[in-house]
């Protein structure tokens, strides 16, 4: 594993014991009542998938389409996104096929999808997740040919039944004892890898060569750092592999952010320092290096969960925002949530952010804002001297959202929603459209954050650059060390 940590002989000795217990599937490594009994299949997955590698690559090569659109959410989409983006790094080559990962419900992004000659992969562990289901319905209303579809899901799910009934080109039944965020080295990640032209057998072999003991040490250091007040795990990744940070973020945040504790992952391509930071450097030089990194970080996250005394395989708070979304969609009149003017954000943050906090920029905006969000993230990091993360909604609801609600009360959430009207894109079989759905998702998450006593502000804009420009006029806002972490608001104060 190519990371810079600081292992000691004593930590290494402890790591040997923990690794042995992990490989023995010892449930006592984690909090009582944990779900590890049916969540550790990822330890075996690389070896099992190696035996399917030639079939996967042969099948992928048989397809005519040059564009593949993956419909998924959370762990089932971020792994493929990383594998796809890695092929854009300088000096890398691909098979010429393009993978478009669609893990959003924003109608502007959906309206821009080119479905004319695309092959569609519907990816969902449970087969019941709202977003992949409505996305599949939308795409299916345009593409009538079932031979242009494949599905990846657990055995016996509604999605598996649908794939059989409609005659999908291929149905991949994943082993069910793998959670979504640990699934990148299973069908969920390796089917898209094959479609992109990766040698699946090589990826599996490289994953199995990962230094598991070093990975356990990394996890122990993260967990101990978090317990000691350095809970912002700042992960420096190369610029050409910056999407790897998205996958790391969902793995660490959803696994450890619960019961009032957790590691707060802060992926970055530039050095960031602070008293609450624990820094790790990830070294990647070519796309196939990702294989060992995937397994190593999964092991590290499981080890960090041991140190923190939590269950790294459950997600107790993820369902809250889903339930709130459902209530919003069923309500005759949607909830009205006040929004702040861009000019008010700096003062609001200065009055509430204190050292040890982190800001979460939650963008319910169309894809394509990556650079603008990163500029905003860096600007806030510099001006307020705190850790800042940024992500798209509803993507993060299935990953880092667990940390926001279940982790330590250090999050200051800034929701970004569209100021202008968005397209009214119908969802077949539903009484609401995509514009209504994403509005309900942002409102539902807002309600959940407030219910947990989190500080949250909702801002209406159309481009994050607008907020970056406004904040640039107030560089030395400082922090308010007397801020009350229990003080919440849904709008202006």
C-alpha positions, 0 to 999 in steps of 0.5 A: 500500500503506497501511503505515508503513515508512521507505524511503530513496533508496538502498533505493528504488534497490535496490528498483527492480532487485529488482522488475524481476528479480522481474517478469522471474521471475529465479530468481537472486534467491533461493538456488540450487536454489530452486523459483521456476520453478513458484511465481510464478504469483501475480504474474499471477493478479489479471489472469487472475482479473479475466477470470473475475470475472463468471462467479464472481460469477454462479455464486455468486449462483445458489446457494441456501444461506446458509451455506458451509463451507470445508474446507481447511488453510493458505493455502487457508483463511486467506485466505477466513477474513480476507475473511469476518471483514473483513465483520464490521468496523463499517460493513461489509455483506455479502450475508447469506451466512455463510462457516464456515472449518473448518481443524481436526481437533478433534472438538468443533469438527467436532461443532458444524458445522451441515450441515443446509443448507450448501454445502461447498467443499473446498479443497486445492492438492495434493488429497492433504492429510490434513486436507481429505480426512478433513474431506470424508469426514466431511461427505460421510457426512452430505451425500449430494447432490453438487450441494452441493459444489464443489472448488478444486484444481490440475489432475489431482489426486485431489480433481479426479478425485473432484469429477468422479466424484461430480458436484460442482456445480463444479470450479475448477482453479487454475493450478498454479504458485502455492503455497498461501500465495501463493494468496489472489488465485487461485481459492483466495481469490476463489471464497470472496470471490464467495460472500461477495458481494465484487465479484471484478473490483474486488478484482482491479483494486485488487490490480493497483494495489498499489505494487509498489516500496513492497512491495519496500522493505518486504520489504528492510527486514524482511530487513535488520532480521532480519539485524541482530537485529530479527527479530521483525516486529511487525505492528500491524493494526486491531482490526476486521481482526485476522484479517489477522494470521493470513494474514500470519503464515502467509505470512511464517513459512512463506516465510522460516523456514528454514536457521536464519534467518527473520522471526518475524511477530508480528501484534498490535492493540496497540503492542509494543516491544523491542530485537529488534522491527521494527515495521510499521503496516498501515492498513486501513479497508474490506474491499476494502483487503485486495486490495492488501495481499495482493499487496503482502505477497506481494511483500514476503515474496519480497523478504525472502527475497532479503535472507535468502538463502533460497528463500521458496517451499519448505517443507522442514520442513513434511513432518516433523510429517506423517510423525510423525503418520502414524507415531503413527497406525500405532503399536500404542501411541501415544507417551506425552508427559508433561504439566506442571501449569498451576502449573509453567508460569511457573517452566519459562518463567522458567528457559528464556526469554531475551531474543531468544527468542519464545514460541509458544502452540500450542493443540490446542483447539477453536475459540472460544478466540481471545480467551482465547489473545490474553489469554494472549499479551498476558499473557506478552508483558508478564510476560516482555518477549518476543515471543509468538505464538499459534495453533491446531493443526493449522492452524499445522502447515501454516504457522508450523510451518515457522518453528518447526522451520526458523528460528532456535532462538529458539522456546519452544513451549508446547503446549496440549492438552485435559485432559478427554475429547473426543468420539469422532467417527468418520472414514469409511474410517479405523481412527482417529477425529478425537480420535486424529488430533489427538492424533497431530498434537500428538504428532508435532509435539512429536517434531519440535520436540524433534528440532530441539533446540527447548524445548517444554512440553506443558500439559493444560487446557480453557481458556487462561484457566486458564493466564492466571490462574495466570501472573497470580500471578507477574507479575515472573518476568523472564528467564534470560539464561543459559538454554541454547537447546539444552536441551529437554524434553517435560514436567516438569523 
